[in-house]
């Protein structure tokens, strides 16, 4: 496992209640390194933090680890199935909403 992935795994598993559910996918392309993180939906708040501060801090530290290895590292936190965000998304298209309004 690459140094950046090991670092991310260590930090995230230390923060969450369900460390066995932590999954990290590392891909490299011309833009740099992309780390995709999946955690248990119950642990999303711990990873994001208040006003996103924990996620920002993790991203900053990953960039520092990346700079040490001459790589640009980005972190994508995947939304878990049935997460809160999916409940907030509009469930109807604009056309369906207009139809409901009978305009």
FIDOZA-492489 format. One line per field, with one value per residue (C-alpha): x negated, y, z; residue number from 1; residue in three letters. Coordinates in steps of 0.05 Angstrom, whole numbers. Layout:
c1	(X,...)
c2	(Y,...)
c3	(Z,...)
seq	(NUM,...)
type	(Ala,...)
//
This chain:
c1	(0,-26,-47,11,63,31,34,107,127,92,124,195,195,174,234,291,331,333,261,275,322,267,250,198,190,127,124,70,79,50,83,48,72,145,163,236,260,319,341,401,459,460,388,397,405,339,302,334,332,366,371,327,266,243,248,209,155,149,144,90,49,56,30,-31,-43,-35,-84,-135,-128,-121,-48,16,65,139,192,262,309,363,435,460,523,583,542,572,553,594,655,642,639,700,741,779,757,776,829,860,860,893,946,961,970,1016,986)
c2	(0,69,117,165,109,81,150,161,92,104,172,152,86,125,172,124,75,23,16,-49,-11,37,27,67,65,99,118,155,195,257,301,265,217,210,176,154,141,99,95,70,120,126,152,206,261,242,245,310,345,409,455,405,422,350,334,398,379,309,337,387,332,287,344,350,275,280,338,296,245,297,279,319,282,295,262,245,223,180,189,124,91,120,178,243,280,234,252,326,319,340,278,307,337,409,384,340,398,444,390,388,463,457,519)
c3	(0,-18,38,25,28,92,123,104,129,196,207,186,225,287,279,264,305,249,225,188,141,118,45,6,-69,-97,-171,-208,-272,-306,-253,-196,-142,-124,-59,-55,15,37,110,147,141,218,215,161,213,246,179,155,222,242,181,144,186,197,123,106,156,127,57,78,111,50,6,51,47,-28,-34,2,-54,-110,-122,-122,-76,-73,-29,-49,7,-23,0,32,6,41,68,92,28,-15,29,16,-59,-99,-110,-169,-234,-250,-298,-244,-194,-246,-259,-184,-184,-244,-277)
seq	(1,2,3,4,5,6,7,8,9,10,11,12,13,14,15,16,17,18,19,20,21,22,23,24,25,26,27,28,29,30,31,32,33,34,35,36,37,38,39,40,41,42,43,44,45,46,47,48,49,50,51,52,53,54,55,56,57,58,59,60,61,62,63,64,65,66,67,68,69,70,71,72,73,74,75,76,77,78,79,80,81,82,83,84,85,86,87,88,89,90,91,92,93,94,95,96,97,98,99,100,101,102,103)
type	(Unk,Unk,Unk,Unk,Unk,Unk,Unk,Unk,Unk,Unk,Unk,Unk,Unk,Unk,Unk,Unk,Unk,Unk,Unk,Unk,Unk,Unk,Unk,Unk,Unk,Unk,Unk,Unk,Unk,Unk,Unk,Unk,Unk,Unk,Unk,Unk,Unk,Unk,Unk,Unk,Unk,Unk,Unk,Unk,Unk,Unk,Unk,Unk,Unk,Unk,Unk,Unk,Unk,Unk,Unk,Unk,Unk,Unk,Unk,Unk,Unk,Unk,Unk,Unk,Unk,Unk,Unk,Unk,Unk,Unk,Unk,Unk,Unk,Unk,Unk,Unk,Unk,Unk,Unk,Unk,Unk,Unk,Unk,Unk,Unk,Unk,Unk,Unk,Unk,Unk,Unk,Unk,Unk,Unk,Unk,Unk,Unk,Unk,Unk,Unk,Unk,Unk,Unk)
//
